[in-house]
Amino acid sequence: MNTQIKNRKLSLYNSLTRKKEEFVPADPERVTMYVCGPTVYNYAHIGNARPAVVFDVLARLLRRLYPHVVYARNITDIEDKIIAAAKAQGVDISVITKKYADIYRKDMGTLGVLAPDVEPKATETIAEMIAMMERLIEAGHAYAAEGHVLFNVPSFADYGRLSGRDRDEMVAGARVEVAPYKKDPSDFVLWKPSDADQPGWDSPWGRGRPGWHIECSAMIEKHLGQTIDIHGGGIDLQFPHHENELAQSACSHDGAPLARFWLHNGFVNIESEKMSKSLGNVLLVNDLIQQAPGEAIRLALLNGHYRQPLDWTAEGLTQARRMLDRLYGALRNLADVKAEPANDAAPDAFVDALLDDLNTPKALAVLFDLAKQANTATDTGTRAQLKAALIGAGRMIGILEMDPEAWFAGGGAASHIDGDEIERLIAARNAARKARDFAEADRIRDALAAQGIQIEDGPQGTSWRVAS
């Protein structure tokens, strides 16, 4: 059942080559991955959570395959939306960015997303951005104009290779600003001037602030090197953000590629509609975790293959909760056997699915087959193996981290569940039953049911769980 994971082959779909390829790092002793993180001016929505969860799974897998993985996920803490939010509230931008960066980390942690190894901030990388722009200007790939620095797109012959767009599509798709100081309509901003009431830094081109695209290239160079193994993010970033990153990094590093593999996760739609403010259907993670366990939200995001669009539905979230009930139920049935899962406890078929471009739907099918076997197995040794396999496989994708009894007692439930109050009500119900006040006992049971709490009377007393 178990497999040695190290030295196994991992295949990933490379957006740059548009095919699935065997992943072989440049240096197996130091595997590098960078994923575009949040712009911290507001709460993260469920679409923002998908890459955080997807690339968390990939990071977990890479750490099983290689001895040292450096995973970086940045914080964009200087951007026009941040400036506007700070101005509206009459505070410094750091007040806005600290608040929402902290909320983002907490929300993603609730979804089981582990902290990255490196979390660079744009405002801490200004010097490196300026140095990169100076090199681009010197090489003839960028130019200064009216306090701006712009990347000259026609100077890079491979521009458009990542997104597969032709020139007209790129200009239209980027919604580029038409400005008289641009040499070409497709040129994009690396640096722009700041007014007296806007945040800014001194530079050779005057006081200003960076454009969005340059920051990731500079942070990658500073923390990971010129060429990294994997660059990831949502498909919405492929153009223009990642296309621009690829161009400016290659041009500032004598043609060295920014990343060997580019990975992109699909969009998240809401109830079959595109998520947008105009439709009023933007689902914030901070709200969702008041309604459902973080593990259920995570599992709902992993139910579809990461490269495909995901249709987020209320029923899908409910189904994910039921799926976890089944898995935790299987583990609860194995409570009488002891299993200490090793890192390689997951079965071959489960690992094979993840090694095949993170095929989480197929991996989950294997997990549920394990649960089915666990519910019918009678041999003690077999049951112990199945328990180790369930826990080990779950750990690889960041689920089944809780004690089953804690899960069913509501530990994995939404944060509005008050366990102490539920225990108080159960004690009151038991007292009413002892006093033969069955009407009061039934009233309390009904009140608990209205809160979504299911109670079960047994020889050992009354237990409770959050109903699916």
C-alpha positions in Angstrom: 0.0 0.0 0.0 2.7 2.5 1.0 5.2 4.1 -1.3 8.5 5.8 -1.1 7.8 9.2 -2.5 11.3 10.5 -2.9 12.9 10.0 -6.4 9.4 9.7 -7.9 8.7 11.7 -11.1 6.5 14.8 -11.0 4.7 16.0 -14.1 3.4 19.6 -14.3 1.6 21.5 -17.0 3.9 24.3 -18.1 1.9 27.3 -19.4 5.0 28.5 -21.3 5.3 25.4 -23.4 1.6 24.5 -23.3 2.3 20.9 -22.4 2.8 18.6 -19.4 6.4 18.1 -18.7 8.5 16.1 -16.2 9.6 18.5 -13.5 13.3 18.5 -12.9 14.7 21.3 -10.8 17.8 23.2 -11.7 19.3 22.3 -8.3 17.6 19.3 -6.5 19.2 20.6 -3.3 17.4 24.0 -3.5 14.0 24.0 -5.3 12.6 27.4 -5.8 8.9 28.5 -6.2 7.3 31.9 -6.3 3.6 32.6 -6.2 2.0 36.0 -6.6 0.4 36.9 -3.3 -2.3 39.4 -2.2 -2.6 43.2 -2.8 -3.5 44.1 0.8 -6.2 46.8 0.7 -9.3 44.6 1.3 -10.4 41.2 2.4 -9.4 38.2 0.2 -12.2 36.5 -1.8 -12.6 32.9 -2.7 -10.8 33.4 -6.0 -7.8 34.7 -4.1 -7.9 31.6 -1.9 -7.6 29.2 -4.8 -4.0 29.8 -5.7 -3.0 29.9 -2.0 -4.5 26.5 -1.5 -3.4 25.0 -4.8 0.3 26.0 -4.4 0.2 25.1 -0.7 -0.5 21.5 -1.9 2.3 21.7 -4.5 4.7 23.0 -1.8 3.8 20.1 0.5 4.4 17.7 -2.4 7.7 19.3 -3.4 8.9 19.0 0.2 8.3 15.3 0.1 10.3 15.0 -3.1 13.3 17.3 -2.3 15.4 18.0 0.8 15.1 21.8 0.6 12.3 23.9 -1.0 12.2 27.7 -0.8 8.6 28.9 -1.4 8.1 32.6 -1.7 4.7 34.4 -1.7 4.8 38.1 -1.8 2.8 40.9 -0.3 1.9 43.9 -2.6 1.8 46.8 -0.1 2.1 49.7 -2.5 -0.6 50.1 -5.2 -3.1 52.8 -6.2 -6.0 51.0 -4.6 -4.1 50.9 -1.3 -3.3 54.6 -1.6 -7.0 55.3 -2.3 -8.1 53.3 0.8 -5.6 55.0 3.0 -6.7 58.4 1.8 -10.4 57.6 2.3 -9.7 56.6 5.9 -7.1 59.4 6.6 -4.4 57.0 7.6 -0.9 56.0 6.4 -0.8 53.2 3.8 1.0 51.0 6.4 -2.2 51.0 8.6 -4.2 49.5 5.7 -1.6 47.1 4.5 -0.8 45.7 8.0 -4.5 45.2 8.8 -5.3 43.3 5.6 -2.1 41.4 5.4 -2.8 40.1 9.0 -6.3 39.2 8.0 -5.1 37.4 4.8 -2.6 35.3 6.8 -5.2 34.4 9.4 -7.9 33.5 6.8 -5.5 31.4 4.7 -4.3 29.7 7.9 -7.9 28.8 8.7 -7.9 27.0 5.2 -4.8 25.0 6.3 -2.4 27.1 4.1 1.0 26.9 5.6 3.1 30.1 5.8 5.6 30.5 2.9 9.3 30.3 3.6 9.7 33.9 2.4 7.1 36.6 2.3 8.7 39.7 0.7 7.0 43.0 0.6 7.1 45.5 -2.3 8.0 48.4 -0.1 11.1 46.6 1.2 12.3 45.9 -2.3 12.4 49.5 -3.8 16.2 49.6 -4.1 16.3 46.4 -6.0 13.5 47.6 -8.3 15.4 50.8 -9.1 18.6 48.8 -9.8 16.7 46.6 -12.2 15.2 49.6 -14.0 18.6 51.1 -14.4 19.9 47.9 -16.0 16.9 47.8 -18.4 17.5 51.4 -19.4 21.2 50.8 -20.0 20.4 47.7 -22.1 17.9 49.7 -24.3 14.8 47.9 -23.0 13.4 50.7 -21.0 13.4 54.5 -21.1 12.6 57.5 -18.8 9.9 60.0 -19.8 8.3 62.8 -17.8 9.1 61.2 -14.4 8.1 57.8 -15.6 10.2 54.7 -16.5 8.6 52.5 -19.2 9.5 49.1 -20.6 9.7 49.2 -24.4 7.7 46.1 -25.4 9.0 46.0 -29.1 12.5 45.7 -27.8 11.7 42.1 -26.6 11.0 39.8 -29.5 9.5 37.1 -27.4 6.9 39.3 -25.8 3.5 37.5 -25.9 5.0 34.0 -25.8 3.6 33.2 -22.4 0.0 34.3 -23.1 0.0 33.3 -26.7 -1.5 36.6 -27.8 -0.7 38.6 -30.9 0.1 42.3 -30.7 -3.3 43.7 -31.2 -4.8 41.4 -28.6 -2.2 42.4 -26.1 -2.7 46.1 -26.5 -6.5 45.7 -26.2 -6.3 43.1 -23.4 -3.9 45.2 -21.3 -6.2 48.3 -21.4 -3.0 50.2 -21.6 -3.0 53.9 -20.8 -2.5 56.0 -24.0 0.0 58.6 -23.0 2.0 61.0 -25.2 5.3 60.1 -23.5 5.0 56.4 -24.6 7.2 55.2 -27.5 4.7 52.4 -28.3 1.1 51.9 -27.1 2.0 48.6 -25.5 4.8 49.9 -23.4 4.1 49.5 -19.7 5.0 51.5 -16.6 7.9 50.5 -14.3 8.0 53.7 -12.3 5.6 56.6 -12.0 5.8 60.0 -10.2 4.1 60.6 -6.9 2.3 63.8 -5.9 3.1 65.4 -2.6 0.2 63.6 -0.9 1.1 60.2 -2.3 3.7 57.7 -1.0 7.0 58.0 -2.8 10.7 57.2 -2.9 13.6 59.0 -4.3 14.9 57.7 -7.6 17.1 58.9 -10.5 13.9 59.9 -12.2 12.4 61.9 -9.3 10.2 61.0 -6.4 7.8 58.2 -7.3 6.7 54.7 -6.8 6.9 51.4 -8.7 4.5 50.0 -11.1 2.9 46.7 -10.2 4.8 44.4 -12.6 8.4 45.3 -11.7 8.0 44.3 -8.0 7.7 40.6 -8.5 10.8 40.4 -10.8 12.8 42.3 -8.2 11.6 40.2 -5.3 12.4 37.0 -7.1 15.9 38.2 -8.0 16.5 39.3 -4.4 15.3 36.2 -2.6 15.4 33.3 -5.0 17.8 34.2 -7.9 17.7 35.1 -11.6 15.9 31.9 -12.7 13.6 30.0 -10.5 12.1 26.5 -10.9 8.4 27.4 -10.7 6.3 30.6 -10.9 2.7 30.3 -10.1 -0.5 32.3 -9.8 -4.1 32.6 -11.1 -4.8 32.5 -14.8 -5.9 36.1 -14.6 -2.3 37.0 -14.0 -0.9 35.3 -17.1 -1.5 38.5 -19.0 -0.4 41.2 -18.6 1.3 40.6 -15.2 3.3 37.5 -15.8 4.0 38.3 -19.4 5.5 41.6 -18.3 7.5 39.9 -15.5 8.9 37.4 -18.0 10.0 40.2 -20.3 11.6 42.6 -17.9 13.4 39.8 -16.0 14.9 38.3 -19.2 16.0 41.7 -20.5 17.6 42.6 -17.2 19.5 39.3 -16.9 21.0 39.0 -20.4 18.2 36.7 -21.6 18.2 34.3 -18.6 14.6 33.1 -18.2 12.7 34.1 -15.1 11.1 30.7 -14.5 11.5 27.2 -16.0 7.9 26.3 -15.2 4.9 28.6 -15.2 1.7 27.2 -13.5 -1.7 28.9 -13.5 -4.9 27.9 -11.7 -8.3 28.4 -13.3 -10.9 31.0 -12.5 -13.5 30.6 -9.7 -17.1 31.3 -10.8 -19.9 31.7 -8.4 -23.1 29.6 -9.0 -22.2 29.5 -12.7 -21.6 33.2 -13.0 -18.4 35.2 -13.2 -17.5 36.7 -9.8 -17.7 40.5 -9.9 -18.6 43.4 -7.8 -21.2 44.5 -10.3 -23.1 41.2 -9.9 -22.7 41.5 -6.1 -21.5 37.9 -5.9 -18.0 38.3 -4.5 -17.5 35.8 -1.7 -15.0 36.8 1.0 -13.1 34.1 2.7 -13.5 36.0 6.0 -17.3 35.6 5.6 -17.2 32.0 4.5 -15.2 30.8 7.5 -18.0 32.1 9.7 -20.3 29.7 7.8 -18.2 26.6 7.3 -15.1 24.8 8.6 -11.8 25.9 7.0 -11.1 22.3 6.0 -14.5 22.2 4.1 -13.6 25.3 2.2 -10.2 23.9 1.4 -11.7 20.6 0.2 -14.3 22.4 -2.0 -11.4 24.2 -3.7 -9.5 20.9 -4.2 -12.6 19.0 -5.6 -11.8 20.3 -9.1 -8.5 20.1 -11.0 -6.5 23.2 -10.4 -6.2 24.1 -14.1 -9.9 24.0 -14.8 -12.5 26.7 -13.9 -14.2 26.0 -10.6 -17.9 26.6 -10.1 -18.3 27.5 -6.5 -21.7 26.7 -5.1 -23.4 26.6 -1.7 -24.2 23.0 -2.4 -20.6 22.2 -3.3 -19.5 23.6 0.1 -22.2 21.5 1.9 -21.0 18.5 0.0 -17.4 19.1 1.0 -18.5 19.2 4.6 -20.3 15.9 4.2 -17.2 14.4 2.5 -15.2 15.3 5.5 -17.8 13.8 7.8 -17.3 10.5 5.9 -13.5 10.7 6.2 -13.5 11.7 9.8 -16.2 9.0 10.4 -13.9 6.4 9.0 -11.1 7.6 11.3 -13.4 7.6 14.3 -14.2 3.9 13.6 -10.5 3.2 13.7 -10.1 4.9 17.1 -9.2 1.5 18.8 -6.1 0.9 16.6 -2.9 2.8 16.8 -1.2 4.1 13.7 1.8 6.4 13.5 1.8 7.5 9.8 5.2 8.0 8.3 5.7 10.6 5.6 5.4 7.9 2.9 2.2 6.4 4.4 0.0 7.5 1.5 -0.9 4.7 -1.0 0.7 4.5 -4.4 -2.5 5.5 -6.3 -2.9 8.6 -4.2 0.7 9.7 -4.7 0.5 8.9 -8.4 -2.5 11.2 -8.8 -0.8 14.1 -7.2 2.4 13.5 -9.2 0.3 13.7 -12.3 -0.1 17.5 -12.4 -1.8 17.7 -9.0 -4.8 15.6 -10.0 -6.6 16.2 -6.7 -10.0 14.8 -7.9 -8.4 11.5 -8.6 -6.4 11.6 -5.4 -9.6 12.2 -3.4 -11.3 9.2 -5.1 -8.4 7.1 -3.7 -8.9 8.7 -0.3 -12.6 7.8 -0.2 -11.9 4.2 -1.3 -9.6 4.0 1.7 -12.4 5.2 4.0 -14.7 2.6 2.5 -12.2 -0.1 3.2 -11.7 1.2 6.7 -15.4 0.9 7.5 -15.5 -2.8 6.6 -12.1 -4.1 7.6 -11.9 -6.3 10.6 -8.3 -7.4 10.8 -6.4 -5.2 13.4 -3.2 -5.0 11.3 -5.1 -4.0 8.1 -7.2 -1.4 10.1 -4.0 0.1 11.5 -2.5 0.3 8.0 -5.6 1.9 6.6 -5.6 4.5 9.5 -2.0 5.4 8.7 -2.8 5.7 5.0 -5.8 7.9 5.6 -3.9 10.3 7.9 -0.8 10.3 5.7 -2.7 11.0 2.5 -4.9 13.6 4.2 -1.7 15.3 5.5 -0.3 15.5 2.0 -3.2 17.7 0.8 -3.8 19.5 4.1 -6.9 17.8 5.4 -7.8 15.4 8.3 -5.6 17.3 10.6 -8.1 17.2 13.5 -9.0 14.6 16.0 -12.2 12.9 14.7 -14.1 13.5 18.0 -13.1 17.2 18.0 -14.4 17.4 14.4 -17.8 15.9 15.2 -18.0 18.0 18.4 -17.9 21.1 16.2 -14.1 21.9 16.4 -14.1 22.1 12.7 -17.2 24.1 12.5 -17.9 27.7 11.9 -16.5 30.0 14.6 -20.0 31.1 15.8 -20.5 27.6 17.5 -20.1 28.1 21.3 -19.1 24.7 22.6 -19.4 25.7 26.3 -23.0 27.0 25.7 -23.9 23.7 24.0 -22.5 21.7 26.9 -24.6 23.8 29.3 -27.8 23.2 27.3 -27.1 19.5 27.1 -26.6 19.4 30.9 -29.9 21.3 31.3 -31.7 18.8 29.0 -30.3 15.9 30.9 -31.5 17.5 34.2 -35.0 18.0 32.7 -35.1 14.3 31.6 -34.0 13.2 35.0 -36.9 15.3 36.5 -39.2 13.7 33.9 -39.8 17.2 32.3 -39.8 15.8 28.8 -41.4 18.9 27.3 -38.4 21.0 28.5 -36.0 18.3 27.3 -37.6 18.2 23.9 -37.6 22.0 23.7 -33.8 22.1 24.4 -33.2 19.4 21.8 -35.2 21.4 19.2 -33.3 24.6 20.2 -30.0 22.8 19.6 -31.2 21.4 16.3 -32.1 24.9 15.2 -28.5 25.8 15.7 -27.4 22.9 13.6 -26.4 20.8 16.6 -27.2 17.1 16.5 -27.2 15.2 19.9 -27.0 11.5 20.4 -27.8 9.7 23.6 -25.8 6.6 24.4 -24.6 4.4 27.2 -21.7 6.7 27.9 -23.9 9.8 28.0 -24.9 12.4 25.5 -22.6 13.4 22.7 -23.1 16.1 20.1 -21.8 17.2 16.7 -22.5 19.8 14.1 -25.0 18.4 11.7 -23.9 18.2 8.0 
